Amino acid sequence: MHEYSALDEFENGDMDLEERQALRRVAGLSTELQDVSEVEYRQLRLERVVLVGVWTSGTSTDAENSLQELRLLAETAGSLVLEGLIQRRQFPDPATYIGSGKALELRDVVEATGADTVICDGELSPGQLRQLEETVKVKVIDRTALILDIFAQHAKSREGKAQVELAQLQYLMPRLRGWGGNLSRQVGGRAAGGVGIGGRGPGETKIELDRRRIRERMAKLRRQIKDMSTSRDTMRGRRQRREVPAVVIAGYTNAGKSSLLNRITGAGVLVEDALFATLDPTVRRARTPEGRVFTIADTVGFVRHLPTQLVEAFRSTLEEVADADLILHVVDGSHPDPEGQLAAVREVFATIEGASDVPEIVVINKADAADQEVLDRIARRERDNIVVSARTGTGIGELMELIERRMPQLDHEISLLIPYDRSDLISRAHKEGEVISVDHVADGTILHARVLPSLHQELARVGKPVERVA
């Protein structure tokens, strides 16, 4: 095994096949601390992990970025990263993911570093997980299990917890392991409480019982999620009936979505420099510079290869995106691969019916930490974009003006005399429309405003037309 500071040498045609396919260390991945006392403290509470990935396509930079993201995921889950290794292959080995010989090399690295967990940068089959574990002699998990674990740590609401548990059970179901065919571990006969005729026999094996219980739990969770999503659908329907425009903030995890929501609304939403800090959707009210009210929702962050179990479990939450009038697609301008982030999020959008049809503004965030050349490059590629910094407030004013221009238009201009006993309609005009002028006279209030069709109908029923004085 050899140490390299980068992966570029993979592309050197002079290297022989065995050398090019060897496991290679990726520099800068270790998060071991220098302070001994702090290291000892962290070792008490953090798993010590080695990361391993298979590079099958793309450039060496793509492979490094993917493993760097896996490092961030591992740290977010509370792990101490000791080493990062990448192997160049045409495709992952169907038996052990990295091949039997490289699995033995990986075991040597695990022993040398004192790691207790290996995290693979991909989704492994049950067979791959089992065989790799048998070789390296420590726990092996894949990228999907890691992301599910992070979601489980961060879910706070009842619905969020139920969605994560459902996703975890969907992942676990095909990965239940028996006891090497030992059928003595089973429930039946006296073990099942039965006596005499009908109470004897093999009954259910332990793994079958586990599977049945998991299926029952999954069915119960699906019912709970459906019931909980009904209340959100009711709130969403109420907003739609009142025609309050809905804006959704979506984007890659840790792109700064919650910070942007706080900057726009002043909401006290958790802001943390960690992946998936926000899981439960947060809906707030905000106003445009012209005073028009709209709702703005923060959504769960996306990531490359987001587990299909999570997309399915969070579908009711993600439907907020499809029901919106406008999407603020936030991307981290300081990230090494912002275009990859944009593509990964749009890949998830494509799985949500109607999401791809919603107007989108690409909000290039973290302008204070980004390279100007990168900002210019994204701006050239994305038709509707704006550069902001949620941390410093740069560009937020321009973003609010852009939101106002992109929201559904107020297409009814009215000038009506509204009786004083219907002052509630005047309030709604202020909240949902654009009030041009208000004059109080003896018979009521003369309202001159631009409003949406539904409010226009109500105002027209109770008000009397008046001529505007030029």
C-alpha positions as a Markdown table, in Angstrom:
| # | Residue | x | y | z |
|---|---|---|---|---|
| 1 | Met | 0.0 | 0.0 | 0.0 |
| 2 | His | 1.4 | 3.4 | -1.0 |
| 3 | Glu | 0.7 | 6.9 | 0.3 |
| 4 | Tyr | -0.2 | 9.7 | -2.2 |
| 5 | Ser | -1.1 | 13.3 | -1.7 |
| 6 | Ala | -3.6 | 13.2 | -4.6 |
| 7 | Leu | -5.3 | 10.8 | -7.0 |
| 8 | Asp | -4.0 | 12.3 | -10.2 |
| 9 | Glu | -1.4 | 9.6 | -10.6 |
| 10 | Phe | -4.3 | 7.2 | -11.4 |
| 11 | Glu | -4.3 | 8.8 | -14.9 |
| 12 | Asn | -0.6 | 8.0 | -15.5 |
| 13 | Gly | -0.5 | 5.4 | -18.3 |
| 14 | Asp | 3.0 | 4.3 | -17.2 |
| 15 | Met | 1.7 | 2.6 | -14.0 |
| 16 | Asp | 1.1 | -1.1 | -14.2 |
| 17 | Leu | -2.4 | -2.4 | -13.8 |
| 18 | Glu | -1.9 | -3.7 | -10.2 |
| 19 | Glu | -0.4 | -0.4 | -9.1 |
| 20 | Arg | -3.2 | 1.6 | -10.6 |
| 21 | Gln | -5.8 | -0.5 | -8.9 |
| 22 | Ala | -4.3 | -0.4 | -5.5 |
| 23 | Leu | -6.0 | 1.3 | -2.5 |
| 24 | Arg | -4.7 | 4.8 | -2.2 |
| 25 | Arg | -4.9 | 7.2 | 0.7 |
| 26 | Val | -6.6 | 10.6 | 0.2 |
| 27 | Ala | -4.8 | 13.4 | 1.9 |
| 28 | Gly | -6.5 | 15.7 | 4.4 |
| 29 | Leu | -9.3 | 13.4 | 5.5 |
| 30 | Ser | -8.0 | 12.5 | 9.0 |
| 31 | Thr | -9.8 | 14.4 | 11.8 |
| 32 | Glu | -7.6 | 13.1 | 14.6 |
| 33 | Leu | -6.8 | 15.9 | 17.0 |
| 34 | Gln | -3.3 | 16.9 | 18.2 |
| 35 | Asp | -4.3 | 17.7 | 21.7 |
| 36 | Val | -3.9 | 14.3 | 23.6 |
| 37 | Ser | -6.5 | 15.0 | 26.3 |
| 38 | Glu | -9.1 | 16.0 | 23.7 |
| 39 | Val | -8.3 | 13.0 | 21.6 |
| 40 | Glu | -8.8 | 10.7 | 24.6 |
| 41 | Tyr | -12.1 | 12.5 | 25.4 |
| 42 | Arg | -13.4 | 12.2 | 21.9 |
| 43 | Gln | -12.4 | 8.5 | 21.7 |
| 44 | Leu | -14.7 | 7.8 | 24.5 |
| 45 | Arg | -17.7 | 9.0 | 22.6 |
| 46 | Leu | -16.9 | 8.9 | 18.9 |
| 47 | Glu | -16.6 | 5.9 | 16.6 |
| 48 | Arg | -13.2 | 5.7 | 14.9 |
| 49 | Val | -13.7 | 5.1 | 11.2 |
| 50 | Val | -11.9 | 4.4 | 8.0 |
| 51 | Leu | -13.5 | 5.6 | 4.8 |
| 52 | Val | -13.3 | 3.6 | 1.5 |
| 53 | Gly | -14.6 | 4.4 | -1.9 |
| 54 | Val | -14.5 | 2.9 | -5.4 |
| 55 | Trp | -13.7 | 5.3 | -8.2 |
| 56 | Thr | -15.4 | 4.0 | -11.3 |
| 57 | Ser | -15.9 | 7.1 | -13.5 |
| 58 | Gly | -15.3 | 10.8 | -13.7 |
| 59 | Thr | -12.1 | 12.6 | -12.7 |
| 60 | Ser | -9.8 | 12.2 | -9.7 |
| 61 | Thr | -11.2 | 15.5 | -8.4 |
| 62 | Asp | -14.8 | 14.0 | -8.5 |
| 63 | Ala | -13.6 | 11.0 | -6.6 |
| 64 | Glu | -11.9 | 13.1 | -3.9 |
| 65 | Asn | -14.9 | 15.4 | -3.6 |
| 66 | Ser | -17.1 | 12.4 | -3.0 |
| 67 | Leu | -14.9 | 11.0 | -0.3 |
| 68 | Gln | -14.6 | 14.5 | 1.3 |
| 69 | Glu | -18.4 | 14.6 | 1.4 |
| 70 | Leu | -18.4 | 11.2 | 3.0 |
| 71 | Arg | -16.0 | 12.6 | 5.6 |
| 72 | Leu | -18.4 | 15.4 | 6.4 |
| 73 | Leu | -21.3 | 12.9 | 6.7 |
| 74 | Ala | -19.3 | 10.7 | 9.0 |
| 75 | Glu | -18.3 | 13.7 | 11.2 |
| 76 | Thr | -21.9 | 14.9 | 11.3 |
| 77 | Ala | -22.9 | 11.4 | 12.6 |
| 78 | Gly | -20.3 | 11.8 | 15.4 |
| 79 | Ser | -17.3 | 9.8 | 14.0 |
| 80 | Leu | -13.6 | 10.4 | 14.1 |
| 81 | Val | -12.2 | 9.9 | 10.6 |
| 82 | Leu | -8.8 | 8.2 | 10.7 |
| 83 | Glu | -8.1 | 7.4 | 7.1 |
| 84 | Gly | -9.6 | 7.7 | 3.6 |
| 85 | Leu | -8.9 | 5.2 | 0.9 |
| 86 | Ile | -10.0 | 5.1 | -2.8 |
| 87 | Gln | -9.6 | 2.2 | -5.2 |
| 88 | Arg | -9.7 | 2.6 | -9.0 |
| 89 | Arg | -12.0 | -0.1 | -10.6 |
| 90 | Gln | -14.3 | -0.4 | -13.6 |
| 91 | Phe | -17.1 | -1.4 | -11.2 |
| 92 | Pro | -17.4 | -2.4 | -7.6 |
| 93 | Asp | -16.6 | -6.0 | -6.8 |
| 94 | Pro | -19.9 | -7.9 | -6.5 |
| 95 | Ala | -18.6 | -9.9 | -3.5 |
| 96 | Thr | -16.7 | -7.5 | -1.3 |
| 97 | Tyr | -17.1 | -4.1 | -3.0 |
| 98 | Ile | -13.3 | -3.5 | -3.3 |
| 99 | Gly | -12.2 | -7.1 | -4.1 |
| 100 | Ser | -10.8 | -9.8 | -1.8 |
| 101 | Gly | -7.2 | -8.8 | -2.0 |
| 102 | Lys | -7.9 | -5.1 | -1.3 |
| 103 | Ala | -10.2 | -6.2 | 1.5 |
| 104 | Leu | -7.2 | -7.8 | 3.2 |
| 105 | Glu | -5.2 | -4.5 | 2.7 |
| 106 | Leu | -8.1 | -2.6 | 4.2 |
| 107 | Arg | -8.0 | -5.0 | 7.2 |
| 108 | Asp | -4.4 | -4.1 | 7.7 |
| 109 | Val | -5.2 | -0.4 | 7.7 |
| 110 | Val | -8.0 | -0.9 | 10.2 |
| 111 | Glu | -5.7 | -2.8 | 12.5 |
| 112 | Ala | -2.9 | -0.2 | 12.2 |
| 113 | Thr | -5.2 | 2.8 | 12.9 |
| 114 | Gly | -7.3 | 1.1 | 15.6 |
| 115 | Ala | -10.5 | 1.8 | 13.7 |
| 116 | Asp | -13.8 | 0.1 | 14.8 |
| 117 | Thr | -15.9 | 1.0 | 11.7 |
| 118 | Val | -15.5 | 1.0 | 8.0 |
| 119 | Ile | -17.8 | 3.3 | 6.0 |
| 120 | Cys | -18.1 | 2.6 | 2.2 |
| 121 | Asp | -18.9 | 5.4 | -0.2 |
| 122 | Gly | -21.8 | 3.6 | -1.9 |
| 123 | Glu | -24.8 | 1.4 | -1.2 |
| 124 | Leu | -23.7 | -2.2 | -0.6 |
| 125 | Ser | -25.7 | -5.3 | -1.0 |
| 126 | Pro | -26.4 | -7.5 | 2.0 |
| 127 | Gly | -23.8 | -10.0 | 0.7 |
| 128 | Gln | -21.1 | -7.4 | 0.2 |
| 129 | Leu | -21.7 | -6.0 | 3.7 |
| 130 | Arg | -21.5 | -9.5 | 5.3 |
| 131 | Gln | -18.3 | -10.6 | 3.3 |
| 132 | Leu | -16.5 | -7.3 | 3.9 |
| 133 | Glu | -17.2 | -7.5 | 7.6 |
| 134 | Glu | -16.0 | -11.1 | 7.8 |
| 135 | Thr | -12.7 | -10.0 | 6.2 |
| 136 | Val | -11.9 | -6.7 | 8.0 |
| 137 | Lys | -13.3 | -8.0 | 11.4 |
| 138 | Val | -15.0 | -4.7 | 12.3 |
| 139 | Lys | -18.5 | -3.2 | 11.7 |
| 140 | Val | -19.0 | -2.1 | 8.0 |
| 141 | Ile | -21.8 | 0.4 | 7.0 |
| 142 | Asp | -22.5 | 2.0 | 3.7 |
| 143 | Arg | -23.3 | 5.6 | 2.7 |
| 144 | Thr | -27.1 | 4.9 | 2.8 |
| 145 | Ala | -27.0 | 3.6 | 6.4 |
| 146 | Leu | -24.8 | 6.6 | 7.4 |
| 147 | Ile | -27.3 | 9.1 | 6.0 |
| 148 | Leu | -30.2 | 7.3 | 7.6 |
| 149 | Asp | -28.3 | 7.5 | 10.9 |
| 150 | Ile | -27.8 | 11.2 | 10.6 |
| 151 | Phe | -31.5 | 11.7 | 9.8 |
| 152 | Ala | -32.4 | 9.7 | 12.9 |
| 153 | Gln | -30.2 | 12.0 | 15.0 |
| 154 | His | -31.7 | 15.2 | 13.7 |
| 155 | Ala | -35.4 | 14.4 | 13.3 |
| 156 | Lys | -37.4 | 16.3 | 16.0 |
| 157 | Ser | -41.1 | 16.3 | 15.1 |
| 158 | Arg | -43.3 | 13.2 | 15.3 |
| 159 | Glu | -43.7 | 13.2 | 11.6 |
| 160 | Gly | -40.0 | 13.5 | 11.0 |
| 161 | Lys | -39.2 | 10.7 | 13.4 |
| 162 | Ala | -41.8 | 8.4 | 11.8 |
| 163 | Gln | -40.5 | 9.2 | 8.3 |
| 164 | Val | -36.9 | 8.4 | 9.3 |
| 165 | Glu | -37.9 | 5.1 | 11.1 |
| 166 | Leu | -39.9 | 4.0 | 8.0 |
| 167 | Ala | -36.8 | 4.7 | 5.8 |
| 168 | Gln | -34.5 | 2.8 | 8.2 |
| 169 | Leu | -36.9 | -0.3 | 8.2 |
| 170 | Gln | -37.1 | -0.3 | 4.4 |
| 171 | Tyr | -33.3 | -0.4 | 4.3 |
| 172 | Leu | -33.1 | -3.0 | 7.1 |
| 173 | Met | -35.6 | -5.4 | 5.7 |
| 174 | Pro | -33.5 | -7.1 | 2.9 |
| 175 | Arg | -30.4 | -7.0 | 5.2 |
| 176 | Leu | -31.7 | -9.1 | 8.1 |
| 177 | Arg | -29.2 | -11.8 | 8.8 |
| 178 | Gly | -30.0 | -15.3 | 10.1 |
| 179 | Trp | -27.7 | -17.5 | 12.1 |
| 180 | Gly | -26.0 | -19.4 | 9.4 |
| 181 | Gly | -29.0 | -21.7 | 8.7 |
| 182 | Asn | -29.3 | -22.8 | 12.3 |
| 183 | Leu | -33.1 | -23.5 | 12.4 |
| 184 | Ser | -33.0 | -24.2 | 16.2 |
| 185 | Arg | -33.4 | -20.5 | 16.7 |
| 186 | Gln | -37.1 | -20.3 | 16.0 |
| 187 | Val | -40.4 | -19.6 | 17.6 |
| 188 | Gly | -43.0 | -22.4 | 17.7 |
| 189 | Gly | -44.4 | -25.2 | 19.9 |
| 190 | Arg | -43.9 | -24.5 | 23.6 |
| 191 | Ala | -41.7 | -21.5 | 22.8 |
| 192 | Ala | -44.8 | -19.9 | 21.3 |
| 193 | Gly | -46.9 | -20.8 | 24.3 |
| 194 | Gly | -48.8 | -23.6 | 22.4 |
| 195 | Val | -49.5 | -26.9 | 24.0 |
| 196 | Gly | -50.8 | -30.1 | 22.3 |
| 197 | Ile | -52.4 | -30.3 | 18.8 |
| 198 | Gly | -51.7 | -27.2 | 16.8 |
| 199 | Gly | -49.1 | -26.0 | 19.3 |
| 200 | Arg | -46.2 | -28.1 | 18.1 |
| 201 | Gly | -44.0 | -27.8 | 15.0 |
| 202 | Pro | -41.4 | -25.5 | 13.7 |
| 203 | Gly | -43.4 | -22.3 | 13.8 |
| 204 | Glu | -41.7 | -19.1 | 12.5 |
| 205 | Thr | -37.9 | -18.9 | 12.4 |
| 206 | Lys | -36.5 | -15.9 | 14.2 |
| 207 | Ile | -35.7 | -14.1 | 11.0 |
| 208 | Glu | -39.2 | -14.7 | 9.6 |
| 209 | Leu | -40.6 | -13.3 | 12.9 |
| 210 | Asp | -38.4 | -10.2 | 12.6 |
| 211 | Arg | -39.5 | -9.7 | 9.0 |
| 212 | Arg | -43.2 | -10.0 | 9.9 |
| 213 | Arg | -42.8 | -7.5 | 12.8 |
| 214 | Ile | -40.9 | -5.1 | 10.6 |
| 215 | Arg | -43.7 | -5.3 | 7.9 |
| 216 | Glu | -46.3 | -4.6 | 10.6 |
| 217 | Arg | -44.4 | -1.7 | 12.0 |
| 218 | Met | -43.9 | -0.2 | 8.5 |
| 219 | Ala | -47.6 | -0.5 | 7.8 |
| 220 | Lys | -48.3 | 1.3 | 11.0 |
| 221 | Leu | -45.8 | 4.1 | 10.3 |
| 222 | Arg | -47.3 | 4.6 | 6.8 |
| 223 | Arg | -50.7 | 5.1 | 8.4 |
| 224 | Gln | -49.3 | 7.6 | 10.9 |
| 225 | Ile | -47.5 | 9.6 | 8.3 |
| 226 | Lys | -50.6 | 9.7 | 6.1 |
| 227 | Asp | -52.7 | 11.0 | 9.1 |
| 228 | Met | -50.0 | 13.6 | 10.0 |
| 229 | Ser | -49.7 | 14.8 | 6.4 |
| 230 | Thr | -53.5 | 15.5 | 6.4 |
| 231 | Ser | -53.1 | 18.4 | 8.8 |
| 232 | Arg | -50.4 | 19.9 | 6.6 |
| 233 | Asp | -52.5 | 19.4 | 3.5 |
| 234 | Thr | -55.3 | 21.3 | 5.3 |
| 235 | Met | -53.0 | 24.2 | 6.1 |
| 236 | Arg | -51.7 | 24.2 | 2.6 |
| 237 | Gly | -55.3 | 24.2 | 1.2 |
| 238 | Arg | -56.2 | 27.1 | 3.4 |
| 239 | Arg | -53.2 | 29.1 | 2.1 |
| 240 | Gln | -54.2 | 28.2 | -1.5 |
| 241 | Arg | -57.8 | 29.2 | -1.0 |
| 242 | Arg | -56.6 | 32.6 | 0.4 |
| 243 | Glu | -54.1 | 32.7 | -2.5 |
| 244 | Val | -51.2 | 33.6 | -0.3 |
| 245 | Pro | -48.2 | 32.9 | -2.6 |
| 246 | Ala | -46.0 | 30.0 | -1.4 |
| 247 | Val | -42.2 | 30.1 | -1.7 |
| 248 | Val | -40.0 | 27.1 | -0.9 |
| 249 | Ile | -36.3 | 27.1 | -0.1 |
| 250 | Ala | -34.6 | 23.9 | -1.4 |
| 251 | Gly | -31.1 | 22.9 | -2.1 |
| 252 | Tyr | -28.1 | 20.8 | -1.2 |
| 253 | Thr | -27.5 | 20.0 | 2.5 |
| 254 | Asn | -25.5 | 22.7 | 4.3 |
| 255 | Ala | -25.9 | 25.2 | 1.5 |
| 256 | Gly | -27.3 | 27.8 | 3.9 |
| 257 | Lys | -31.1 | 27.3 | 3.5 |
| 258 | Ser | -31.9 | 27.9 | 7.2 |
| 259 | Ser | -29.6 | 30.9 | 7.4 |
| 260 | Leu | -31.4 | 32.4 | 4.3 |
| 261 | Leu | -34.8 | 31.7 | 5.9 |
| 262 | Asn | -33.7 | 33.5 | 9.1 |
| 263 | Arg | -32.3 | 36.4 | 7.1 |
| 264 | Ile | -35.6 | 36.8 | 5.1 |
| 265 | Thr | -38.1 | 36.3 | 8.0 |
| 266 | Gly | -36.2 | 36.8 | 11.2 |
| 267 | Ala | -37.3 | 33.2 | 12.2 |
| 268 | Gly | -35.2 | 31.5 | 14.9 |
| 269 | Val | -34.6 | 28.4 | 12.9 |
| 270 | Leu | -31.6 | 26.1 | 13.9 |
| 271 | Val | -28.5 | 27.1 | 12.0 |
| 272 | Glu | -25.6 | 24.7 | 12.3 |
| 273 | Asp | -22.5 | 24.0 | 10.2 |
| 274 | Ala | -23.5 | 20.4 | 9.8 |
| 275 | Leu | -25.1 | 18.2 | 7.2 |
| 276 | Phe | -28.9 | 17.7 | 7.6 |
| 277 | Ala | -29.2 | 20.1 | 10.5 |
| 278 | Thr | -32.8 | 20.8 | 9.3 |
| 279 | Leu | -35.2 | 17.9 | 8.7 |
| 280 | Asp | -38.6 | 19.1 | 9.8 |
| 281 | Pro | -40.2 | 21.6 | 7.4 |
| 282 | Thr | -40.5 | 25.1 | 8.7 |
| 283 | Val | -43.1 | 27.5 | 7.3 |
| 284 | Arg | -42.9 | 31.2 | 8.0 |
| 285 | Arg | -44.6 | 34.4 | 6.8 |
| 286 | Ala | -42.7 | 37.2 | 5.1 |
| 287 | Arg | -43.4 | 40.4 | 3.1 |
| 288 | Thr | -42.1 | 41.7 | -0.1 |
| 289 | Pro | -40.7 | 45.2 | -0.3 |
| 290 | Glu | -44.1 | 46.3 | -1.6 |
| 291 | Gly | -45.8 | 44.8 | 1.5 |
| 292 | Arg | -47.2 | 41.7 | -0.1 |
| 293 | Val | -47.5 | 38.7 | 2.2 |
| 294 | Phe | -46.2 | 35.2 | 1.2 |
| 295 | Thr | -45.3 | 32.0 | 3.0 |
| 296 | Ile | -41.8 | 30.7 | 2.8 |
| 297 | Ala | -40.8 | 27.1 | 3.8 |
| 298 | Asp | -37.4 | 25.5 | 4.5 |
| 299 | Thr | -37.1 | 21.9 | 3.4 |
| 300 | Val | -34.8 | 19.0 | 4.1 |
| 301 | Gly | -31.4 | 19.2 | 2.4 |
| 302 | Phe | -30.5 | 17.0 | -0.5 |
| 303 | Val | -27.3 | 15.1 | -1.1 |
| 304 | Arg | -25.8 | 13.0 | -3.9 |
| 305 | His | -27.3 | 9.6 | -4.1 |
| 306 | Leu | -29.9 | 10.4 | -1.5 |
| 307 | Pro | -31.3 | 7.0 | -0.5 |
| 308 | Thr | -34.4 | 6.0 | -2.3 |
| 309 | Gln | -35.9 | 5.0 | 1.0 |
| 310 | Leu | -35.6 | 8.6 | 2.3 |
| 311 | Val | -37.1 | 10.1 | -0.9 |
| 312 | Glu | -40.1 | 7.8 | -0.5 |
| 313 | Ala | -40.5 | 8.3 | 3.3 |
| 314 | Phe | -40.2 | 12.1 | 3.0 |
| 315 | Arg | -42.4 | 12.3 | -0.1 |
| 316 | Ser | -45.3 | 14.1 | 1.7 |
| 317 | Thr | -42.8 | 16.7 | 2.9 |
| 318 | Leu | -41.1 | 17.1 | -0.4 |
| 319 | Glu | -44.5 | 17.7 | -2.1 |
| 320 | Glu | -44.3 | 21.2 | -0.5 |
| 321 | Val | -41.9 | 21.9 | -3.4 |
| 322 | Ala | -44.4 | 20.8 | -6.1 |
| 323 | Asp | -47.2 | 22.9 | -4.5 |
| 324 | Ala | -45.1 | 26.1 | -4.3 |
| 325 | Asp | -45.4 | 29.1 | -6.6 |
| 326 | Leu | -41.7 | 29.7 | -6.6 |
| 327 | Ile | -38.5 | 27.7 | -5.6 |
| 328 | Leu | -35.4 | 29.3 | -4.2 |
| 329 | His | -32.8 | 26.8 | -5.1 |
| 330 | Val | -29.9 | 27.6 | -2.8 |
| 331 | Val | -26.4 | 26.5 | -3.8 |
| 332 | Asp | -23.1 | 26.9 | -1.9 |
| 333 | Gly | -20.9 | 29.2 | -4.0 |
| 334 | Ser | -17.9 | 28.3 | -2.0 |
| 335 | His | -18.2 | 24.5 | -2.5 |
| 336 | Pro | -15.7 | 22.7 | -4.7 |
| 337 | Asp | -18.5 | 21.4 | -7.0 |
| 338 | Pro | -21.5 | 23.7 | -7.0 |
| 339 | Glu | -22.7 | 22.5 | -10.4 |
| 340 | Gly | -22.8 | 18.9 | -9.0 |
| 341 | Gln | -24.9 | 20.1 | -6.1 |
| 342 | Leu | -27.4 | 21.8 | -8.5 |
| 343 | Ala | -27.6 | 18.6 | -10.6 |
| 344 | Ala | -28.1 | 16.3 | -7.5 |
| 345 | Val | -31.0 | 18.5 | -6.2 |
| 346 | Arg | -32.7 | 18.6 | -9.6 |
| 347 | Glu | -32.4 | 14.8 | -9.8 |
| 348 | Val | -34.6 | 14.6 | -6.7 |
| 349 | Phe | -37.0 | 17.2 | -8.1 |
| 350 | Ala | -37.5 | 14.9 | -11.1 |
| 351 | Thr | -38.9 | 12.2 | -8.9 |
| 352 | Ile | -41.5 | 14.6 | -7.4 |
| 353 | Glu | -44.5 | 15.0 | -9.7 |
| 354 | Gly | -44.9 | 18.7 | -10.7 |
| 355 | Ala | -41.8 | 20.0 | -9.0 |
| 356 | Ser | -39.9 | 20.5 | -12.3 |
| 357 | Asp | -42.7 | 22.8 | -13.5 |
| 358 | Val | -42.4 | 25.3 | -10.6 |
| 359 | Pro | -40.4 | 28.5 | -11.5 |
| 360 | Glu | -37.0 | 28.5 | -9.9 |
| 361 | Ile | -34.5 | 31.1 | -8.8 |
| 362 | Val | -30.9 | 29.9 | -8.3 |
| 363 | Val | -29.7 | 31.6 | -5.1 |
| 364 | Ile | -25.9 | 31.4 | -5.1 |
| 365 | Asn | -25.1 | 31.7 | -1.3 |
| 366 | Lys | -21.9 | 32.2 | 0.7 |
| 367 | Ala | -20.7 | 34.9 | -1.7 |
| 368 | Asp | -18.5 | 36.3 | 1.1 |
| 369 | Ala | -16.5 | 33.0 | 1.0 |
| 370 | Ala | -16.7 | 32.1 | -2.7 |
| 371 | Asp | -14.3 | 32.7 | -5.5 |
| 372 | Gln | -15.6 | 35.4 | -7.9 |
| 373 | Glu | -14.7 | 33.3 | -10.9 |
| 374 | Val | -16.9 | 30.5 | -9.6 |
| 375 | Leu | -19.8 | 32.9 | -9.0 |
| 376 | Asp | -19.5 | 34.3 | -12.5 |
| 377 | Arg | -19.4 | 30.7 | -14.0 |
| 378 | Ile | -22.6 | 29.6 | -12.2 |
| 379 | Ala | -24.3 | 32.9 | -13.1 |
| 380 | Arg | -23.5 | 32.4 | -16.8 |
| 381 | Arg | -25.0 | 28.8 | -16.7 |
| 382 | Glu | -28.1 | 29.6 | -14.7 |
| 383 | Arg | -30.7 | 31.8 | -16.4 |
| 384 | Asp | -32.5 | 33.1 | -13.3 |
| 385 | Asn | -29.9 | 33.6 | -10.6 |
| 386 | Ile | -28.8 | 36.0 | -7.8 |
| 387 | Val | -25.7 | 36.1 | -5.7 |
| 388 | Val | -26.2 | 36.6 | -1.9 |
| 389 | Ser | -24.6 | 36.0 | 1.5 |
| 390 | Ala | -27.1 | 35.0 | 4.1 |
| 391 | Arg | -24.4 | 35.6 | 6.7 |
| 392 | Thr | -23.7 | 39.2 | 5.9 |
| 393 | Gly | -27.0 | 40.1 | 4.2 |
| 394 | Thr | -25.4 | 41.0 | 0.8 |
| 395 | Gly | -27.9 | 40.7 | -2.0 |
| 396 | Ile | -30.9 | 40.0 | 0.2 |
| 397 | Gly | -32.7 | 43.2 | -0.8 |
| 398 | Glu | -32.3 | 42.3 | -4.5 |
| 399 | Leu | -33.5 | 38.8 | -3.8 |
| 400 | Met | -36.7 | 40.1 | -2.2 |
| 401 | Glu | -37.4 | 42.3 | -5.2 |
| 402 | Leu | -36.8 | 39.3 | -7.5 |
| 403 | Ile | -39.2 | 37.2 | -5.4 |
| 404 | Glu | -41.8 | 39.9 | -5.8 |
| 405 | Arg | -41.4 | 39.9 | -9.6 |
| 406 | Arg | -41.6 | 36.1 | -9.9 |
| 407 | Met | -44.7 | 35.6 | -7.7 |
| 408 | Pro | -48.2 | 35.2 | -9.2 |
| 409 | Gln | -49.3 | 38.6 | -10.4 |
| 410 | Leu | -52.0 | 40.7 | -8.8 |
| 411 | Asp | -54.2 | 41.2 | -11.9 |
| 412 | His | -57.3 | 43.0 | -10.5 |
| 413 | Glu | -57.2 | 46.7 | -9.8 |
| 414 | Ile | -60.2 | 47.9 | -7.9 |
| 415 | Ser | -61.5 | 51.2 | -6.5 |
| 416 | Leu | -64.5 | 50.4 | -4.1 |
| 417 | Leu | -66.3 | 51.9 | -1.2 |
| 418 | Ile | -66.2 | 49.2 | 1.5 |
| 419 | Pro | -68.6 | 49.5 | 4.5 |
| 420 | Tyr | -67.0 | 50.0 | 7.9 |
| 421 | Asp | -68.5 | 46.7 | 9.2 |
| 422 | Arg | -66.3 | 44.9 | 6.6 |
| 423 | Ser | -63.0 | 46.2 | 7.8 |
| 424 | Asp | -61.8 | 42.6 | 7.6 |
| 425 | Leu | -61.7 | 42.9 | 3.8 |
| 426 | Ile | -59.5 | 46.0 | 4.1 |
| 427 | Ser | -57.1 | 44.0 | 6.3 |
| 428 | Arg | -57.0 | 41.1 | 3.8 |
| 429 | Ala | -56.2 | 43.6 | 1.0 |
| 430 | His | -53.2 | 44.8 | 3.0 |
| 431 | Lys | -52.1 | 41.2 | 3.7 |
| 432 | Glu | -52.8 | 39.6 | 0.3 |
| 433 | Gly | -52.7 | 42.4 | -2.1 |
| 434 | Glu | -51.1 | 45.7 | -2.9 |
| 435 | Val | -52.9 | 48.7 | -1.4 |
| 436 | Ile | -52.4 | 51.9 | -3.4 |
| 437 | Ser | -54.6 | 54.2 | -1.3 |
| 438 | Val | -57.2 | 54.2 | 1.5 |
| 439 | Asp | -59.6 | 57.1 | 2.2 |
| 440 | His | -62.1 | 57.1 | 5.1 |
| 441 | Val | -65.4 | 58.8 | 4.3 |
| 442 | Ala | -68.8 | 59.0 | 6.0 |
| 443 | Asp | -70.2 | 55.8 | 4.4 |
| 444 | Gly | -67.1 | 53.6 | 4.7 |
| 445 | Thr | -63.5 | 53.2 | 3.3 |
| 446 | Ile | -62.6 | 53.9 | -0.3 |
| 447 | Leu | -60.1 | 51.2 | -1.2 |
| 448 | His | -57.9 | 51.5 | -4.2 |
| 449 | Ala | -55.8 | 48.3 | -4.6 |
| 450 | Arg | -54.5 | 45.5 | -6.8 |
| 451 | Val | -55.7 | 42.1 | -5.6 |
| 452 | Leu | -56.0 | 38.5 | -6.7 |
| 453 | Pro | -59.2 | 37.1 | -8.3 |
| 454 | Ser | -60.6 | 35.4 | -5.1 |
| 455 | Leu | -60.4 | 38.6 | -3.0 |
| 456 | His | -61.6 | 40.7 | -5.9 |
| 457 | Gln | -64.9 | 38.6 | -6.0 |
| 458 | Glu | -65.5 | 39.2 | -2.2 |
| 459 | Leu | -64.7 | 42.9 | -2.4 |
| 460 | Ala | -67.0 | 43.3 | -5.4 |
| 461 | Arg | -69.9 | 41.6 | -3.6 |
| 462 | Val | -69.9 | 44.1 | -0.7 |
| 463 | Gly | -68.4 | 47.2 | -2.1 |
| 464 | Lys | -69.7 | 50.0 | -4.4 |
| 465 | Pro | -67.6 | 51.2 | -7.3 |
| 466 | Val | -66.3 | 54.7 | -7.1 |
| 467 | Glu | -64.6 | 56.8 | -9.7 |
| 468 | Arg | -61.0 | 57.5 | -9.1 |
| 469 | Val | -59.9 | 61.1 | -9.0 |
| 470 | Ala | -57.0 | 61.5 | -11.4 |
